[in-house]
Amino acid sequence: MTEKNSFDLMLFLPYLLNQAAEESSITFQKHYKNRYGMLRTEWRVLFHLGYYGDMTAGEICDRSKIHKTKVSRAVAALEKRRFLSREKIESDRRSETLKLSNSGKLAYDDLRSIAEAYDGELSKDFTDEEANILRRALLKIAKL
């Protein structure tokens, strides 16, 4: 590399973050896809409802940084599979509260336990200190 081109795009942090996210997601994706027929956005919506409790689609969009169109499609798919229900909000008839059904809660609990084990698997090559530094750095980048 010449000095003019000394910036290595292969080490560009957004590129590396994307590559790491894709690589780490592929294995976990098999679980929610094979067990429940879910797509990534559907899993993320299920996760938010399981973790945070009842929410509106707008709240999920804000927390997850997923576009409202994708959230809307995921909600429709999860509702069709009877993983969630919708309840109109009386004070704002345009909004709905989304709630996990019993089968949605069971799917969430199942996938949560798989996620916990997978997280341990992903972290096994790091010392505890390295894993903590990585998590803290990612939380800063994500502004969480």
N, C-alpha and C positions, 0 to 999 in steps of 0.2 A: 504494500500500500504506500502510496506517496503521501507526503504531508498534507497535500491538498485534499486527499481522500482518506485521511486518517480516521474519520468517524466510521466505525464498523456498524453497519445497520443490523448485522446479526446479533449485536449486543445492545441494540436500541431497546430500552426498557419496555415500552409498550409491546414491541414484538415478542420479547422474551416472556412477558406476562401472558400474552395471548397464547403462545406456544405451550407454556406451562398449564394454563387453564384448559386448553383443548386436550392435552395429553392426560391430565389428571381426571378429566371429565369422562373420557371414553370408557374406562373400565366401570365407573359407577353408573354410566348411562345404561349399560347392559342390564343392570338390576331393575331400574324403574321401567325400562322399555320391555324387557322380557317378562317380568312378573305382572305388570299392570298396563302394558301397552301405551305408556305415557311418552310424550315428547319432553324435551328439556324444559320448555316454558311451563308445561303442565306440572312437572315436578317442582319447579320453583314456586309456582302458585300454591301447590299443596303444602310445600315447606313453610311458606309464609303463614298460611292459615293454621297449620299445626303448631308452629312455633309461637306466633303472636296472638292466636285466637281470631275471633271474628273480625273481618275487615271489609272495607269496600274495595272495589277494583282500583279505584284511584289511589287508595292508600298502598295497595300492593305495588302499583306503578312507581309511586314515590320511593318506597323502601327498596325495591328490587332494581330500579333503573331499567325496567322493561317497558317498551312502548305499549300504549293503551290498546292498540289493535291486537297485538300478540297476547296480552293479558285477556282480552275479551274472548279471543279464540280458545285460549286455554281454559277459561272458566266454562265456556259452552261445552267443551269436550269433557271436562271433569263432571259437569252437571249431567251430561248424557250417560256417563258411567256410574252415576249416582254417588260420586265421591263428595259432592257438595250440594248445598241448596242455597237459594237466593230468597231474601226477604226484603220487600220494599221498605224504605225509610219514610215514615209518615211526614216528617218535616221537609223532605226533599224527594219527591216522587221520581226524580230522575236517577237517584242512587239506590243501591241495594246493599244490604249486609250479606256477605258471603260466609257460610258456616260449613264446616266439615260435617258430613254425615257419619254414622257409625262406621261404615265401610271405608270412608275417607280417613277417619282416625286410625283404623287398623292398618291401612296402607301406609299412613304417615309413620306410625310406630314401627312398623316393619322396616321401612326404608331408613328411618332414623338410626335403628340399631345397625343396619348394614353400613350406613354412612360413618358411624362411630368407629366400626372395625376398619373400614377402608381408610379413614383418616389416620389411624394408627399405622396401617400398612404404608401409607405415603410418607409418614414421618419416621419410619424405622431407620433410614439411612442418615438421619440427623441426630446430633447430640441434643439433649434437652435444651441446652443454651441456644444452639443453632435454630431449633424449631421455634423457640420463643422469640428470637430475633426476627425470624422470617415472618411469623404471625404479626408481630408489632409493626414491622415495615409495611406489610400488606394492609393492615388496618389504617396506617397513616395515608397510604396511597389512595385507598378507597374512601378516606375521610369518614371512617366509622368510629 
